[in-house]
Amino acid sequence: MELLAAVGLILPAALDIAPVMVPVTALCWVLLMVGAMITHLRNGEAKFIVLNLVYLALATYVAWGRFGPGSFTG
C-alpha cells in the first residue's frame, strides 16, 4: 500500500496525467499514517510513532502545497 502511495505521489505530476491525484494521494497517505500511529500505540511500539509523524508531516505538506493557492494544477 505504501509503495502504491509513493507511485501515486510521483507519477501523476511527473507524467502530467491527472495531477489532481497527487494531493488526493497525499490525503490518503495522511489517513494511512494516522492509522499506523494508532496501531503502533496499541501494540506498544512507541518508537515507530516518530517515523510515522515525519511521514505524516511530509504528506500534509504535499497536500497543502497542491491544494493551496500556489498549486501546480491551478
PyMOL Python script that loads the backbone (N, CA, C, O; Angstrom):
from pymol import cmd

cmd.read_pdbstr("""\
ATOM      1  N   MET A   1       0.825  -1.176   0.000  1.00  0.00           N
ATOM      2  CA  MET A   1       0.000   0.000   0.000  1.00  0.00           C
ATOM      3  C   MET A   1       0.879   1.253   0.000  1.00  0.00           C
ATOM      4  O   MET A   1       0.596   2.219  -0.708  1.00  0.00           O
ATOM      5  N   GLU A   2       1.945   1.225   0.799  1.00  0.00           N
ATOM      6  CA  GLU A   2       2.821   2.398   0.861  1.00  0.00           C
ATOM      7  C   GLU A   2       3.561   2.604  -0.456  1.00  0.00           C
ATOM      8  O   GLU A   2       3.806   3.740  -0.862  1.00  0.00           O
ATOM      9  N   LEU A   3       3.914   1.519  -1.118  1.00  0.00           N
ATOM     10  CA  LEU A   3       4.590   1.626  -2.412  1.00  0.00           C
ATOM     11  C   LEU A   3       3.656   2.225  -3.464  1.00  0.00           C
ATOM     12  O   LEU A   3       4.075   3.059  -4.267  1.00  0.00           O
ATOM     13  N   LEU A   4       2.415   1.809  -3.459  1.00  0.00           N
ATOM     14  CA  LEU A   4       1.438   2.389  -4.388  1.00  0.00           C
ATOM     15  C   LEU A   4       1.195   3.867  -4.094  1.00  0.00           C
ATOM     16  O   LEU A   4       1.007   4.661  -5.016  1.00  0.00           O
ATOM     17  N   ALA A   5       1.197   4.233  -2.834  1.00  0.00           N
ATOM     18  CA  ALA A   5       1.025   5.646  -2.473  1.00  0.00           C
ATOM     19  C   ALA A   5       2.215   6.465  -2.953  1.00  0.00           C
ATOM     20  O   ALA A   5       2.044   7.596  -3.409  1.00  0.00           O
ATOM     21  N   ALA A   6       3.417   5.909  -2.856  1.00  0.00           N
ATOM     22  CA  ALA A   6       4.599   6.624  -3.347  1.00  0.00           C
ATOM     23  C   ALA A   6       4.521   6.823  -4.857  1.00  0.00           C
ATOM     24  O   ALA A   6       4.881   7.887  -5.360  1.00  0.00           O
ATOM     25  N   VAL A   7       4.060   5.824  -5.570  1.00  0.00           N
ATOM     26  CA  VAL A   7       3.879   5.954  -7.022  1.00  0.00           C
ATOM     27  C   VAL A   7       2.811   6.999  -7.318  1.00  0.00           C
ATOM     28  O   VAL A   7       2.958   7.787  -8.252  1.00  0.00           O
ATOM     29  N   GLY A   8       1.748   7.011  -6.538  1.00  0.00           N
ATOM     30  CA  GLY A   8       0.673   7.984  -6.723  1.00  0.00           C
ATOM     31  C   GLY A   8       1.091   9.409  -6.412  1.00  0.00           C
ATOM     32  O   GLY A   8       0.487  10.356  -6.917  1.00  0.00           O
ATOM     33  N   LEU A   9       2.110   9.572  -5.592  1.00  0.00           N
ATOM     34  CA  LEU A   9       2.609  10.912  -5.301  1.00  0.00           C
ATOM     35  C   LEU A   9       3.542  11.430  -6.391  1.00  0.00           C
ATOM     36  O   LEU A   9       3.644  12.641  -6.587  1.00  0.00           O
ATOM     37  N   ILE A  10       4.214  10.547  -7.092  1.00  0.00           N
ATOM     38  CA  ILE A  10       5.250  10.953  -8.036  1.00  0.00           C
ATOM     39  C   ILE A  10       4.770  10.944  -9.490  1.00  0.00           C
ATOM     40  O   ILE A  10       4.912  11.946 -10.191  1.00  0.00           O
ATOM     41  N   LEU A  11       4.214   9.839  -9.940  1.00  0.00           N
ATOM     42  CA  LEU A  11       3.924   9.677 -11.368  1.00  0.00           C
ATOM     43  C   LEU A  11       2.890  10.645 -11.951  1.00  0.00           C
ATOM     44  O   LEU A  11       3.124  11.166 -13.042  1.00  0.00           O
ATOM     45  N   PRO A  12       1.771  10.914 -11.293  1.00  0.00           N
ATOM     46  CA  PRO A  12       0.808  11.821 -11.929  1.00  0.00           C
ATOM     47  C   PRO A  12       1.383  13.201 -12.239  1.00  0.00           C
ATOM     48  O   PRO A  12       1.090  13.767 -13.292  1.00  0.00           O
ATOM     49  N   ALA A  13       2.177  13.735 -11.359  1.00  0.00           N
ATOM     50  CA  ALA A  13       2.765  15.051 -11.606  1.00  0.00           C
ATOM     51  C   ALA A  13       3.896  14.965 -12.615  1.00  0.00           C
ATOM     52  O   ALA A  13       4.049  15.852 -13.455  1.00  0.00           O
ATOM     53  N   ALA A  14       4.689  13.906 -12.542  1.00  0.00           N
ATOM     54  CA  ALA A  14       5.829  13.768 -13.447  1.00  0.00           C
ATOM     55  C   ALA A  14       5.388  13.530 -14.892  1.00  0.00           C
ATOM     56  O   ALA A  14       6.010  14.033 -15.827  1.00  0.00           O
ATOM     57  N   LEU A  15       4.323  12.770 -15.065  1.00  0.00           N
ATOM     58  CA  LEU A  15       3.843  12.455 -16.412  1.00  0.00           C
ATOM     59  C   LEU A  15       2.738  13.394 -16.877  1.00  0.00           C
ATOM     60  O   LEU A  15       2.287  13.299 -18.018  1.00  0.00           O
ATOM     61  N   ASP A  16       2.298  14.299 -16.007  1.00  0.00           N
ATOM     62  CA  ASP A  16       1.216  15.250 -16.291  1.00  0.00           C
ATOM     63  C   ASP A  16      -0.069  14.536 -16.705  1.00  0.00           C
ATOM     64  O   ASP A  16      -0.792  14.985 -17.595  1.00  0.00           O
ATOM     65  N   ILE A  17      -0.333  13.419 -16.039  1.00  0.00           N
ATOM     66  CA  ILE A  17      -1.565  12.667 -16.250  1.00  0.00           C
ATOM     67  C   ILE A  17      -2.347  12.715 -14.945  1.00  0.00           C
ATOM     68  O   ILE A  17      -1.931  12.115 -13.954  1.00  0.00           O
ATOM     69  N   ALA A  18      -3.447  13.403 -14.932  1.00  0.00           N
ATOM     70  CA  ALA A  18      -4.296  13.564 -13.744  1.00  0.00           C
ATOM     71  C   ALA A  18      -3.503  14.045 -12.541  1.00  0.00           C
ATOM     72  O   ALA A  18      -3.441  13.347 -11.529  1.00  0.00           O
ATOM     73  N   PRO A  19      -2.890  15.234 -12.632  1.00  0.00           N
ATOM     74  CA  PRO A  19      -2.089  15.717 -11.496  1.00  0.00           C
ATOM     75  C   PRO A  19      -2.905  15.990 -10.239  1.00  0.00           C
ATOM     76  O   PRO A  19      -2.328  16.175  -9.168  1.00  0.00           O
ATOM     77  N   VAL A  20      -4.231  16.021 -10.343  1.00  0.00           N
ATOM     78  CA  VAL A  20      -5.068  16.210  -9.159  1.00  0.00           C
ATOM     79  C   VAL A  20      -4.973  14.995  -8.235  1.00  0.00           C
ATOM     80  O   VAL A  20      -5.341  15.079  -7.063  1.00  0.00           O
ATOM     81  N   MET A  21      -4.488  13.881  -8.748  1.00  0.00           N
ATOM     82  CA  MET A  21      -4.347  12.682  -7.924  1.00  0.00           C
ATOM     83  C   MET A  21      -3.240  12.811  -6.881  1.00  0.00           C
ATOM     84  O   MET A  21      -3.244  12.084  -5.888  1.00  0.00           O
ATOM     85  N   VAL A  22      -2.291  13.728  -7.091  1.00  0.00           N
ATOM     86  CA  VAL A  22      -1.198  13.896  -6.128  1.00  0.00           C
ATOM     87  C   VAL A  22      -1.717  14.356  -4.765  1.00  0.00           C
ATOM     88  O   VAL A  22      -1.395  13.715  -3.764  1.00  0.00           O
ATOM     89  N   PRO A  23      -2.503  15.428  -4.672  1.00  0.00           N
ATOM     90  CA  PRO A  23      -2.987  15.810  -3.340  1.00  0.00           C
ATOM     91  C   PRO A  23      -3.982  14.812  -2.757  1.00  0.00           C
ATOM     92  O   PRO A  23      -4.046  14.638  -1.540  1.00  0.00           O
ATOM     93  N   VAL A  24      -4.753  14.162  -3.614  1.00  0.00           N
ATOM     94  CA  VAL A  24      -5.683  13.142  -3.120  1.00  0.00           C
ATOM     95  C   VAL A  24      -4.891  11.988  -2.507  1.00  0.00           C
ATOM     96  O   VAL A  24      -5.239  11.484  -1.439  1.00  0.00           O
ATOM     97  N   THR A  25      -3.836  11.583  -3.184  1.00  0.00           N
ATOM     98  CA  THR A  25      -2.973  10.529  -2.653  1.00  0.00           C
ATOM     99  C   THR A  25      -2.308  10.977  -1.361  1.00  0.00           C
ATOM    100  O   THR A  25      -2.169  10.184  -0.430  1.00  0.00           O
ATOM    101  N   ALA A  26      -1.898  12.232  -1.293  1.00  0.00           N
ATOM    102  CA  ALA A  26      -1.273  12.742  -0.066  1.00  0.00           C
ATOM    103  C   ALA A  26      -2.253  12.714   1.101  1.00  0.00           C
ATOM    104  O   ALA A  26      -1.868  12.385   2.223  1.00  0.00           O
ATOM    105  N   LEU A  27      -3.501  13.051   0.853  1.00  0.00           N
ATOM    106  CA  LEU A  27      -4.503  12.983   1.924  1.00  0.00           C
ATOM    107  C   LEU A  27      -4.739  11.540   2.370  1.00  0.00           C
ATOM    108  O   LEU A  27      -4.901  11.271   3.560  1.00  0.00           O
ATOM    109  N   CYS A  28      -4.756  10.626   1.418  1.00  0.00           N
ATOM    110  CA  CYS A  28      -4.898   9.215   1.770  1.00  0.00           C
ATOM    111  C   CYS A  28      -3.691   8.733   2.569  1.00  0.00           C
ATOM    112  O   CYS A  28      -3.834   7.920   3.482  1.00  0.00           O
ATOM    113  N   TRP A  29      -2.504   9.231   2.229  1.00  0.00           N
ATOM    114  CA  TRP A  29      -1.296   8.890   2.974  1.00  0.00           C
ATOM    115  C   TRP A  29      -1.388   9.393   4.417  1.00  0.00           C
ATOM    116  O   TRP A  29      -0.959   8.712   5.348  1.00  0.00           O
ATOM    117  N   VAL A  30      -1.953  10.593   4.592  1.00  0.00           N
ATOM    118  CA  VAL A  30      -2.149  11.131   5.945  1.00  0.00           C
ATOM    119  C   VAL A  30      -3.038  10.192   6.751  1.00  0.00           C
ATOM    120  O   VAL A  30      -2.731   9.881   7.902  1.00  0.00           O
ATOM    121  N   LEU A  31      -4.126   9.745   6.158  1.00  0.00           N
ATOM    122  CA  LEU A  31      -5.018   8.822   6.853  1.00  0.00           C
ATOM    123  C   LEU A  31      -4.325   7.501   7.162  1.00  0.00           C
ATOM    124  O   LEU A  31      -4.539   6.923   8.228  1.00  0.00           O
ATOM    125  N   LEU A  32      -3.498   7.020   6.239  1.00  0.00           N
ATOM    126  CA  LEU A  32      -2.751   5.794   6.456  1.00  0.00           C
ATOM    127  C   LEU A  32      -1.784   5.946   7.624  1.00  0.00           C
ATOM    128  O   LEU A  32      -1.644   5.029   8.433  1.00  0.00           O
ATOM    129  N   MET A  33      -1.124   7.079   7.719  1.00  0.00           N
ATOM    130  CA  MET A  33      -0.168   7.300   8.804  1.00  0.00           C
ATOM    131  C   MET A  33      -0.869   7.458  10.150  1.00  0.00           C
ATOM    132  O   MET A  33      -0.336   7.030  11.174  1.00  0.00           O
ATOM    133  N   VAL A  34      -2.043   8.061  10.165  1.00  0.00           N
ATOM    134  CA  VAL A  34      -2.818   8.153  11.414  1.00  0.00           C
ATOM    135  C   VAL A  34      -3.194   6.752  11.878  1.00  0.00           C
ATOM    136  O   VAL A  34      -3.084   6.437  13.063  1.00  0.00           O
ATOM    137  N   GLY A  35      -3.633   5.919  10.955  1.00  0.00           N
ATOM    138  CA  GLY A  35      -3.946   4.528  11.299  1.00  0.00           C
ATOM    139  C   GLY A  35      -2.721   3.761  11.766  1.00  0.00           C
ATOM    140  O   GLY A  35      -2.809   2.942  12.681  1.00  0.00           O
ATOM    141  N   ALA A  36      -1.581   4.023  11.144  1.00  0.00           N
ATOM    142  CA  ALA A  36      -0.351   3.356  11.554  1.00  0.00           C
ATOM    143  C   ALA A  36       0.055   3.778  12.964  1.00  0.00           C
ATOM    144  O   ALA A  36       0.513   2.953  13.754  1.00  0.00           O
ATOM    145  N   MET A  37      -0.112   5.062  13.277  1.00  0.00           N
ATOM    146  CA  MET A  37       0.234   5.529  14.623  1.00  0.00           C
ATOM    147  C   MET A  37      -0.674   4.895  15.677  1.00  0.00           C
ATOM    148  O   MET A  37      -0.211   4.519  16.754  1.00  0.00           O
ATOM    149  N   ILE A  38      -1.942   4.778  15.372  1.00  0.00           N
ATOM    150  CA  ILE A  38      -2.871   4.133  16.305  1.00  0.00           C
ATOM    151  C   ILE A  38      -2.487   2.671  16.514  1.00  0.00           C
ATOM    152  O   ILE A  38      -2.499   2.173  17.639  1.00  0.00           O
ATOM    153  N   THR A  39      -2.150   1.994  15.429  1.00  0.00           N
ATOM    154  CA  THR A  39      -1.750   0.595  15.521  1.00  0.00           C
ATOM    155  C   THR A  39      -0.474   0.434  16.335  1.00  0.00           C
ATOM    156  O   THR A  39      -0.377  -0.474  17.160  1.00  0.00           O
ATOM    157  N   HIS A  40       0.508   1.310  16.111  1.00  0.00           N
ATOM    158  CA  HIS A  40       1.756   1.224  16.866  1.00  0.00           C
ATOM    159  C   HIS A  40       1.525   1.517  18.351  1.00  0.00           C
ATOM    160  O   HIS A  40       2.157   0.903  19.210  1.00  0.00           O
ATOM    161  N   LEU A  41       0.632   2.443  18.648  1.00  0.00           N
ATOM    162  CA  LEU A  41       0.309   2.726  20.051  1.00  0.00           C
ATOM    163  C   LEU A  41      -0.328   1.521  20.730  1.00  0.00           C
ATOM    164  O   LEU A  41       0.019   1.181  21.861  1.00  0.00           O
ATOM    165  N   ARG A  42      -1.255   0.882  20.039  1.00  0.00           N
ATOM    166  CA  ARG A  42      -1.937  -0.283  20.613  1.00  0.00           C
ATOM    167  C   ARG A  42      -0.991  -1.459  20.823  1.00  0.00           C
ATOM    168  O   ARG A  42      -1.170  -2.246  21.752  1.00  0.00           O
ATOM    169  N   ASN A  43       0.022  -1.579  19.954  1.00  0.00           N
ATOM    170  CA  ASN A  43       0.973  -2.687  20.068  1.00  0.00           C
ATOM    171  C   ASN A  43       2.156  -2.352  20.966  1.00  0.00           C
ATOM    172  O   ASN A  43       3.046  -3.183  21.145  1.00  0.00           O
ATOM    173  N   GLY A  44       2.180  -1.160  21.528  1.00  0.00           N
ATOM    174  CA  GLY A  44       3.257  -0.766  22.419  1.00  0.00           C
ATOM    175  C   GLY A  44       4.563  -0.465  21.704  1.00  0.00           C
ATOM    176  O   GLY A  44       5.638  -0.607  22.287  1.00  0.00           O
ATOM    177  N   GLU A  45       4.482  -0.053  20.450  1.00  0.00           N
ATOM    178  CA  GLU A  45       5.671   0.253  19.648  1.00  0.00           C
ATOM    179  C   GLU A  45       5.790   1.762  19.477  1.00  0.00           C
ATOM    180  O   GLU A  45       5.629   2.292  18.378  1.00  0.00           O
ATOM    181  N   ALA A  46       6.072   2.436  20.575  1.00  0.00           N
ATOM    182  CA  ALA A  46       6.085   3.897  20.570  1.00  0.00           C
ATOM    183  C   ALA A  46       7.224   4.476  19.737  1.00  0.00           C
ATOM    184  O   ALA A  46       7.112   5.604  19.256  1.00  0.00           O
ATOM    185  N   LYS A  47       8.313   3.737  19.555  1.00  0.00           N
ATOM    186  CA  LYS A  47       9.452   4.280  18.820  1.00  0.00           C
ATOM    187  C   LYS A  47       9.139   4.486  17.333  1.00  0.00           C
ATOM    188  O   LYS A  47       9.790   5.301  16.680  1.00  0.00           O
ATOM    189  N   PHE A  48       8.163   3.768  16.793  1.00  0.00           N
ATOM    190  CA  PHE A  48       7.814   3.923  15.385  1.00  0.00           C
ATOM    191  C   PHE A  48       6.903   5.121  15.137  1.00  0.00           C
ATOM    192  O   PHE A  48       6.735   5.545  13.994  1.00  0.00           O
ATOM    193  N   ILE A  49       6.323   5.662  16.185  1.00  0.00           N
ATOM    194  CA  ILE A  49       5.406   6.792  16.030  1.00  0.00           C
ATOM    195  C   ILE A  49       6.139   8.031  15.525  1.00  0.00           C
ATOM    196  O   ILE A  49       5.569   8.827  14.779  1.00  0.00           O
ATOM    197  N   VAL A  50       7.381   8.194  15.922  1.00  0.00           N
ATOM    198  CA  VAL A  50       8.159   9.347  15.447  1.00  0.00           C
ATOM    199  C   VAL A  50       8.330   9.277  13.934  1.00  0.00           C
ATOM    200  O   VAL A  50       8.191  10.289  13.247  1.00  0.00           O
ATOM    201  N   LEU A  51       8.627   8.101  13.416  1.00  0.00           N
ATOM    202  CA  LEU A  51       8.753   7.935  11.971  1.00  0.00           C
ATOM    203  C   LEU A  51       7.427   8.216  11.264  1.00  0.00           C
ATOM    204  O   LEU A  51       7.396   8.862  10.216  1.00  0.00           O
ATOM    205  N   ASN A  52       6.334   7.722  11.848  1.00  0.00           N
ATOM    206  CA  ASN A  52       5.023   7.999  11.273  1.00  0.00           C
ATOM    207  C   ASN A  52       4.693   9.481  11.288  1.00  0.00           C
ATOM    208  O   ASN A  52       4.055   9.981  10.362  1.00  0.00           O
ATOM    209  N   LEU A  53       5.120  10.195  12.332  1.00  0.00           N
ATOM    210  CA  LEU A  53       4.892  11.639  12.391  1.00  0.00           C
ATOM    211  C   LEU A  53       5.664  12.374  11.290  1.00  0.00           C
ATOM    212  O   LEU A  53       5.169  13.350  10.727  1.00  0.00           O
ATOM    213  N   VAL A  54       6.856  11.910  10.993  1.00  0.00           N
ATOM    214  CA  VAL A  54       7.634  12.521   9.908  1.00  0.00           C
ATOM    215  C   VAL A  54       6.924  12.313   8.581  1.00  0.00           C
ATOM    216  O   VAL A  54       6.776  13.254   7.801  1.00  0.00           O
ATOM    217  N   TYR A  55       6.485  11.088   8.320  1.00  0.00           N
ATOM    218  CA  TYR A  55       5.753  10.813   7.079  1.00  0.00           C
ATOM    219  C   TYR A  55       4.451  11.599   7.015  1.00  0.00           C
ATOM    220  O   TYR A  55       4.072  12.098   5.955  1.00  0.00           O
ATOM    221  N   LEU A  56       3.772  11.707   8.143  1.00  0.00           N
ATOM    222  CA  LEU A  56       2.529  12.461   8.198  1.00  0.00           C
ATOM    223  C   LEU A  56       2.773  13.932   7.893  1.00  0.00           C
ATOM    224  O   LEU A  56       2.000  14.545   7.157  1.00  0.00           O
ATOM    225  N   ALA A  57       3.835  14.505   8.446  1.00  0.00           N
ATOM    226  CA  ALA A  57       4.152  15.913   8.190  1.00  0.00           C
ATOM    227  C   ALA A  57       4.495  16.137   6.717  1.00  0.00           C
ATOM    228  O   ALA A  57       4.070  17.132   6.130  1.00  0.00           O
ATOM    229  N   LEU A  58       5.249  15.235   6.123  1.00  0.00           N
ATOM    230  CA  LEU A  58       5.593  15.379   4.704  1.00  0.00           C
ATOM    231  C   LEU A  58       4.364  15.280   3.810  1.00  0.00           C
ATOM    232  O   LEU A  58       4.212  16.058   2.868  1.00  0.00           O
ATOM    233  N   ALA A  59       3.494  14.330   4.102  1.00  0.00           N
ATOM    234  CA  ALA A  59       2.283  14.173   3.301  1.00  0.00           C
ATOM    235  C   ALA A  59       1.351  15.371   3.468  1.00  0.00           C
ATOM    236  O   ALA A  59       0.720  15.805   2.504  1.00  0.00           O
ATOM    237  N   THR A  60       1.264  15.904   4.679  1.00  0.00           N
ATOM    238  CA  THR A  60       0.453  17.100   4.909  1.00  0.00           C
ATOM    239  C   THR A  60       1.005  18.284   4.134  1.00  0.00           C
ATOM    240  O   THR A  60       0.249  19.074   3.569  1.00  0.00           O
ATOM    241  N   TYR A  61       2.322  18.401   4.112  1.00  0.00           N
ATOM    242  CA  TYR A  61       2.969  19.483   3.355  1.00  0.00           C
ATOM    243  C   TYR A  61       2.660  19.368   1.861  1.00  0.00           C
ATOM    244  O   TYR A  61       2.354  20.370   1.215  1.00  0.00           O
ATOM    245  N   VAL A  62       2.736  18.176   1.319  1.00  0.00           N
ATOM    246  CA  VAL A  62       2.435  17.967  -0.106  1.00  0.00           C
ATOM    247  C   VAL A  62       0.971  18.269  -0.390  1.00  0.00           C
ATOM    248  O   VAL A  62       0.661  18.951  -1.367  1.00  0.00           O
ATOM    249  N   ALA A  63       0.072  17.776   0.442  1.00  0.00           N
ATOM    250  CA  ALA A  63      -1.359  18.022   0.227  1.00  0.00           C
ATOM    251  C   ALA A  63      -1.677  19.507   0.327  1.00  0.00           C
ATOM    252  O   ALA A  63      -2.426  20.035  -0.495  1.00  0.00           O
ATOM    253  N   TRP A  64      -1.116  20.187   1.326  1.00  0.00           N
ATOM    254  CA  TRP A  64      -1.359  21.620   1.482  1.00  0.00           C
ATOM    255  C   TRP A  64      -0.785  22.391   0.292  1.00  0.00           C
ATOM    256  O   TRP A  64      -1.417  23.325  -0.203  1.00  0.00           O
ATOM    257  N   GLY A  65       0.382  22.014  -0.161  1.00  0.00           N
ATOM    258  CA  GLY A  65       1.007  22.711  -1.293  1.00  0.00           C
ATOM    259  C   GLY A  65       0.257  22.488  -2.593  1.00  0.00           C
ATOM    260  O   GLY A  65       0.183  23.391  -3.427  1.00  0.00           O
ATOM    261  N   ARG A  66      -0.293  21.315  -2.775  1.00  0.00           N
ATOM    262  CA  ARG A  66      -1.012  21.016  -4.010  1.00  0.00           C
ATOM    263  C   ARG A  66      -2.449  21.523  -4.007  1.00  0.00           C
ATOM    264  O   ARG A  66      -2.961  21.907  -5.059  1.00  0.00           O
ATOM    265  N   PHE A  67      -3.109  21.535  -2.858  1.00  0.00           N
ATOM    266  CA  PHE A  67      -4.468  22.072  -2.779  1.00  0.00           C
ATOM    267  C   PHE A  67      -4.488  23.563  -2.541  1.00  0.00           C
ATOM    268  O   PHE A  67      -5.511  24.212  -2.760  1.00  0.00           O
ATOM    269  N   GLY A  68      -3.374  24.118  -2.094  1.00  0.00           N
ATOM    270  CA  GLY A  68      -3.291  25.518  -1.692  1.00  0.00           C
ATOM    271  C   GLY A  68      -3.320  26.487  -2.875  1.00  0.00           C
ATOM    272  O   GLY A  68      -3.505  26.073  -4.019  1.00  0.00           O
ATOM    273  N   PRO A  69      -3.137  27.770  -2.593  1.00  0.00           N
ATOM    274  CA  PRO A  69      -3.243  28.804  -3.625  1.00  0.00           C
ATOM    275  C   PRO A  69      -2.136  28.742  -4.668  1.00  0.00           C
ATOM    276  O   PRO A  69      -2.326  29.224  -5.785  1.00  0.00           O
ATOM    277  N   GLY A  70      -1.001  28.171  -4.343  1.00  0.00           N
ATOM    278  CA  GLY A  70       0.098  28.111  -5.307  1.00  0.00           C
ATOM    279  C   GLY A  70       0.272  26.744  -5.933  1.00  0.00           C
ATOM    280  O   GLY A  70       1.393  26.349  -6.254  1.00  0.00           O
ATOM    281  N   SER A  71      -0.824  26.012  -6.114  1.00  0.00           N
ATOM    282  CA  SER A  71      -0.719  24.645  -6.605  1.00  0.00           C
ATOM    283  C   SER A  71      -0.339  24.623  -8.090  1.00  0.00           C
ATOM    284  O   SER A  71      -0.565  25.583  -8.827  1.00  0.00           O
ATOM    285  N   PHE A  72       0.237  23.507  -8.493  1.00  0.00           N
ATOM    286  CA  PHE A  72       0.649  23.336  -9.881  1.00  0.00           C
ATOM    287  C   PHE A  72      -0.528  23.082 -10.811  1.00  0.00           C
ATOM    288  O   PHE A  72      -0.421  23.323 -12.014  1.00  0.00           O
ATOM    289  N   THR A  73      -1.635  22.606 -10.286  1.00  0.00           N
ATOM    290  CA  THR A  73      -2.775  22.245 -11.118  1.00  0.00           C
ATOM    291  C   THR A  73      -3.646  23.445 -11.470  1.00  0.00           C
ATOM    292  O   THR A  73      -4.451  23.375 -12.398  1.00  0.00           O
ATOM    293  N   GLY A  74      -3.492  24.555 -10.731  1.00  0.00           N
ATOM    294  CA  GLY A  74      -4.362  25.712 -10.910  1.00  0.00           C
ATOM    295  C   GLY A  74      -3.971  26.523 -12.068  1.00  0.00           C
ATOM    296  O   GLY A  74      -4.607  27.537 -12.355  1.00  0.00           O
TER     297      GLY A  74
END
""", "prot")
cmd.dss("prot")
cmd.show_as("cartoon", "prot")
cmd.util.cbc("prot")
cmd.orient("prot")
